[in-house]
């Protein structure tokens, strides 16, 4: 029983996985925010170019 508790206490892979999940989550949130912010402007620009042709 002590060996199991000792291994669990020294295991850091779960902590690293949580950290990476948080980093990936933040990157996804930033990407969605950028698409939402610039998506409508880009669509309007392409529509304008398309109508001028």
N, C-alpha and C positions, 0 to 999 in steps of 0.2 A: 504494500500500500504506500509506503514511503517513497519507493522508486517511482510510482505513477505520479504522485503529487510533485515530486522533484522534477520529473520530465515536463509536466504541465507548466510548472512555474518557470522553467528555463526555455520553453518553446516560444519563439518570437515570430513564427511564421504567420500566426493568426493576426497579430498586431500589424505586420507589414501588409497583409492582404486588406485589412481595414483601411490603412493609410492610402493604398493604391486605389481602392474603391472610392474614397473621398476625393482624391485627385481627379480621377476619371469623371466623377459626378460634377465636379466644378468645371472641368473642361467642357462637358456637355452643356451645362447651363450657360457658359460664356458663348459657346457656338450658337445655341438657340437664340440668345439675346442679340448677337450680331446679325443673324439672318433676319430676325424680326425687325431690327433697326434699319438695315440697309436693303432688305428684300423689296420693300414697296418702292423705294427710290430707284432701284435697279430695274424693276418691272416697268415703272413709269418711263424711264429713259429708253428702254427697248421698244415700248409702245410708241413713243414719240419718233424714234428712228424708223420704225416700221411704217408709220403713217406718212412720213415725209418721203418715202420711196414711192 
